[in-house]
């Protein structure tokens, strides 16, 4: 049976490993605020493309940007894309601003907020 010291050491090693391994899908290097001007759902449930009115990093306004499915299984990925699509559609139809966090290398986005003003 492991001692308390061994359990603590194991726990610390697992925690350190978890902190050192950063999933690339959740990394972002650009962020910004914009209005959504177009949403394209044709590629659902795999991903949604959309356009915004403002450049965010190298991702130019009025060009196709990407929200790829995220999640551990197909059900979660489908729900993720559906939630992003509904948020983009709400923003486009109401004129609300979105706050996006994404990847400059492929103009895909991982995190999304919507704000009233």
BALOBA-1460 file (C-alpha; in Angstrom, 3 decimals):
// residues 117
<rec num="1" residu="x" x="0.000" y="0.000" z="0.000"/>
<rec num="2" residu="x" x="1.439" y="3.425" z="-0.990"/>
<rec num="3" residu="x" x="2.545" y="5.739" z="1.753"/>
<rec num="4" residu="x" x="1.169" y="9.251" z="2.137"/>
<rec num="5" residu="x" x="4.463" y="10.616" z="0.816"/>
<rec num="6" residu="x" x="4.174" y="8.422" z="-2.313"/>
<rec num="7" residu="x" x="0.564" y="9.525" z="-2.847"/>
<rec num="8" residu="x" x="1.524" y="13.198" z="-2.553"/>
<rec num="9" residu="x" x="4.470" y="12.723" z="-4.914"/>
<rec num="10" residu="x" x="2.262" y="10.961" z="-7.471"/>
<rec num="11" residu="x" x="-0.386" y="13.641" z="-7.186"/>
<rec num="12" residu="x" x="2.199" y="16.397" z="-7.666"/>
<rec num="13" residu="x" x="3.679" y="14.616" z="-10.718"/>
<rec num="14" residu="x" x="0.258" y="14.216" z="-12.332"/>
<rec num="15" residu="x" x="-0.589" y="17.871" z="-11.642"/>
<rec num="16" residu="x" x="2.740" y="19.061" z="-13.069"/>
<rec num="17" residu="x" x="2.249" y="16.939" z="-16.198"/>
<rec num="18" residu="x" x="-1.263" y="18.300" z="-16.676"/>
<rec num="19" residu="x" x="0.044" y="21.863" z="-16.439"/>
<rec num="20" residu="x" x="2.869" y="21.218" z="-18.907"/>
<rec num="21" residu="x" x="0.675" y="19.558" z="-21.537"/>
<rec num="22" residu="x" x="-1.356" y="22.297" z="-23.177"/>
<rec num="23" residu="x" x="-3.908" y="21.085" z="-25.721"/>
<rec num="24" residu="x" x="-3.299" y="22.931" z="-29.006"/>
<rec num="25" residu="x" x="-7.022" y="23.043" z="-29.764"/>
<rec num="26" residu="x" x="-7.569" y="25.293" z="-26.762"/>
<rec num="27" residu="x" x="-4.623" y="27.628" z="-27.334"/>
<rec num="28" residu="x" x="-5.291" y="31.076" z="-28.730"/>
<rec num="29" residu="x" x="-3.067" y="33.949" z="-29.771"/>
<rec num="30" residu="x" x="-5.532" y="36.528" z="-31.087"/>
<rec num="31" residu="x" x="-8.612" y="38.139" z="-29.647"/>
<rec num="32" residu="x" x="-10.949" y="40.950" z="-30.538"/>
<rec num="33" residu="x" x="-14.466" y="42.310" z="-30.716"/>
<rec num="34" residu="x" x="-16.587" y="42.563" z="-33.848"/>
<rec num="35" residu="x" x="-20.064" y="42.463" z="-35.332"/>
<rec num="36" residu="x" x="-21.058" y="39.285" z="-37.166"/>
<rec num="37" residu="x" x="-22.102" y="40.111" z="-40.734"/>
<rec num="38" residu="x" x="-22.673" y="36.608" z="-42.158"/>
<rec num="39" residu="x" x="-23.041" y="33.027" z="-40.897"/>
<rec num="40" residu="x" x="-22.727" y="29.913" z="-43.077"/>
<rec num="41" residu="x" x="-24.188" y="26.729" z="-41.515"/>
<rec num="42" residu="x" x="-23.726" y="24.440" z="-44.553"/>
<rec num="43" residu="x" x="-20.804" y="22.566" z="-42.990"/>
<rec num="44" residu="x" x="-22.528" y="21.703" z="-39.720"/>
<rec num="45" residu="x" x="-22.065" y="19.684" z="-37.600"/>
<rec num="46" residu="x" x="-18.337" y="19.688" z="-38.403"/>
<rec num="47" residu="x" x="-17.857" y="23.442" z="-38.334"/>
<rec num="48" residu="x" x="-19.427" y="26.841" z="-38.930"/>
<rec num="49" residu="x" x="-17.964" y="29.595" z="-41.056"/>
<rec num="50" residu="x" x="-18.740" y="33.228" z="-40.398"/>
<rec num="51" residu="x" x="-17.675" y="36.751" z="-41.300"/>
<rec num="52" residu="x" x="-17.133" y="39.787" z="-39.081"/>
<rec num="53" residu="x" x="-16.819" y="43.509" z="-39.746"/>
<rec num="54" residu="x" x="-13.402" y="44.038" z="-38.122"/>
<rec num="55" residu="x" x="-9.941" y="42.532" z="-38.554"/>
<rec num="56" residu="x" x="-8.763" y="40.365" z="-35.661"/>
<rec num="57" residu="x" x="-5.032" y="39.846" z="-35.981"/>
<rec num="58" residu="x" x="-4.277" y="38.582" z="-39.483"/>
<rec num="59" residu="x" x="-7.900" y="37.468" z="-39.935"/>
<rec num="60" residu="x" x="-9.454" y="40.071" z="-42.209"/>
<rec num="61" residu="x" x="-12.948" y="41.527" z="-42.006"/>
<rec num="62" residu="x" x="-15.473" y="40.127" z="-44.495"/>
<rec num="63" residu="x" x="-13.504" y="36.906" z="-45.083"/>
<rec num="64" residu="x" x="-14.494" y="33.432" z="-43.950"/>
<rec num="65" residu="x" x="-13.453" y="32.556" z="-40.409"/>
<rec num="66" residu="x" x="-13.921" y="29.173" z="-38.741"/>
<rec num="67" residu="x" x="-15.410" y="27.608" z="-35.646"/>
<rec num="68" residu="x" x="-14.457" y="23.913" z="-35.571"/>
<rec num="69" residu="x" x="-16.288" y="21.345" z="-33.452"/>
<rec num="70" residu="x" x="-14.813" y="20.835" z="-29.993"/>
<rec num="71" residu="x" x="-15.503" y="18.146" z="-27.438"/>
<rec num="72" residu="x" x="-14.553" y="14.625" z="-26.388"/>
<rec num="73" residu="x" x="-17.228" y="12.844" z="-28.449"/>
<rec num="74" residu="x" x="-19.556" y="13.401" z="-31.406"/>
<rec num="75" residu="x" x="-22.498" y="14.442" z="-29.249"/>
<rec num="76" residu="x" x="-20.432" y="17.098" z="-27.474"/>
<rec num="77" residu="x" x="-18.949" y="18.305" z="-30.756"/>
<rec num="78" residu="x" x="-22.391" y="18.631" z="-32.351"/>
<rec num="79" residu="x" x="-23.636" y="20.587" z="-29.325"/>
<rec num="80" residu="x" x="-20.561" y="22.834" z="-29.429"/>
<rec num="81" residu="x" x="-21.057" y="23.764" z="-33.088"/>
<rec num="82" residu="x" x="-24.803" y="24.265" z="-32.566"/>
<rec num="83" residu="x" x="-24.133" y="26.610" z="-29.623"/>
<rec num="84" residu="x" x="-21.572" y="28.611" z="-31.621"/>
<rec num="85" residu="x" x="-23.928" y="28.794" z="-34.611"/>
<rec num="86" residu="x" x="-26.821" y="30.034" z="-32.482"/>
<rec num="87" residu="x" x="-24.573" y="32.640" z="-30.850"/>
<rec num="88" residu="x" x="-23.301" y="33.887" z="-34.235"/>
<rec num="89" residu="x" x="-26.862" y="33.956" z="-35.594"/>
<rec num="90" residu="x" x="-28.093" y="35.895" z="-32.565"/>
<rec num="91" residu="x" x="-25.255" y="38.390" z="-32.912"/>
<rec num="92" residu="x" x="-25.878" y="38.820" z="-36.647"/>
<rec num="93" residu="x" x="-29.631" y="39.303" z="-36.274"/>
<rec num="94" residu="x" x="-29.497" y="41.662" z="-33.275"/>
<rec num="95" residu="x" x="-26.322" y="43.619" z="-34.019"/>
<rec num="96" residu="x" x="-24.752" y="42.521" z="-30.742"/>
<rec num="97" residu="x" x="-20.955" y="42.376" z="-30.508"/>
<rec num="98" residu="x" x="-19.025" y="39.124" z="-30.192"/>
<rec num="99" residu="x" x="-15.721" y="38.750" z="-28.401"/>
<rec num="100" residu="x" x="-13.595" y="36.107" z="-30.100"/>
<rec num="101" residu="x" x="-10.427" y="34.281" z="-29.045"/>
<rec num="102" residu="x" x="-8.670" y="32.298" z="-31.721"/>
<rec num="103" residu="x" x="-5.720" y="31.113" z="-33.749"/>
<rec num="104" residu="x" x="-3.857" y="33.372" z="-36.147"/>
<rec num="105" residu="x" x="-2.427" y="30.511" z="-38.206"/>
<rec num="106" residu="x" x="-5.804" y="29.403" z="-39.628"/>
<rec num="107" residu="x" x="-8.291" y="32.087" z="-38.497"/>
<rec num="108" residu="x" x="-10.252" y="29.627" z="-36.399"/>
<rec num="109" residu="x" x="-11.755" y="30.570" z="-33.068"/>
<rec num="110" residu="x" x="-12.030" y="28.585" z="-29.838"/>
<rec num="111" residu="x" x="-13.812" y="30.861" z="-27.380"/>
<rec num="112" residu="x" x="-16.774" y="33.152" z="-27.924"/>
<rec num="113" residu="x" x="-18.721" y="35.670" z="-25.853"/>
<rec num="114" residu="x" x="-21.617" y="37.884" z="-26.879"/>
<rec num="115" residu="x" x="-22.280" y="41.285" z="-25.366"/>
<rec num="116" residu="x" x="-25.194" y="43.634" z="-25.540"/>
<rec num="117" residu="x" x="-23.422" y="46.927" z="-26.178"/>
